[in-house]
Amino acid sequence: MALNVRRLHDIGKSGGYIFPNFIPIISRVWYIVIVATEGEYETNNYGEDPKLDYYDELDDIKKLNQ
């Protein structure tokens, strides 16, 4: 459930959007559509975009080896 709430926060939705998921069939299709949408690219009420500052440790290793 925590991962689902985290995903909802990434797209700018409240964690409360998980509760309709307990109603069978129709709400699950609706929930899948919401979760499959692309996240917001800017900072929202729940924090910064996790993809915004992509840190790649391999780039640091390459710099050390040069």
C-alpha positions in Angstrom: 0.0 0.0 0.0 2.9 2.3 0.8 4.2 1.9 -2.8 0.8 2.7 -4.2 0.5 5.9 -2.1 4.1 6.9 -3.2 3.1 6.5 -6.8 -0.1 8.5 -6.3 2.1 11.3 -4.8 4.4 11.2 -7.8 1.4 12.0 -10.1 0.2 14.7 -7.7 -2.8 12.8 -6.2 -3.7 12.3 -2.6 -3.1 8.9 -0.9 -6.8 8.7 -0.4 -7.2 7.7 -4.0 -6.3 4.2 -3.0 -9.5 3.6 -1.1 -11.9 3.3 -4.1 -9.6 0.4 -5.2 -11.3 -1.8 -2.6 -14.5 -1.7 -4.7 -14.3 -4.5 -7.3 -13.7 -4.3 -11.1 -14.7 -0.7 -12.2 -12.6 1.1 -9.6 -9.6 -1.1 -10.3 -9.6 -0.2 -14.0 -9.9 3.4 -13.0 -7.0 3.0 -10.6 -4.8 1.3 -13.1 -5.4 4.2 -15.6 -4.4 6.8 -12.9 -1.3 4.9 -11.8 -0.2 4.4 -15.4 -0.2 8.1 -16.2 3.1 10.0 -16.3 4.1 11.8 -13.2 4.4 15.5 -12.8 7.7 17.1 -14.0 7.8 19.8 -11.4 7.6 20.0 -7.6 4.2 19.3 -6.3 2.6 19.3 -2.8 4.3 16.0 -2.0 7.9 16.9 -2.9 10.2 17.1 -5.9 10.1 14.9 -9.0 12.3 11.9 -8.2 13.5 11.9 -11.8 14.5 15.6 -11.6 18.0 15.1 -10.2 19.0 11.8 -11.6 22.3 10.8 -9.9 24.3 8.1 -11.6 27.0 6.6 -9.6 28.6 5.1 -12.7 29.4 8.6 -14.0 31.4 9.2 -10.8 33.3 5.9 -11.3 34.1 6.8 -14.9 35.5 10.2 -13.8 37.7 8.5 -11.2 39.2 6.1 -13.8 40.1 8.8 -16.3 
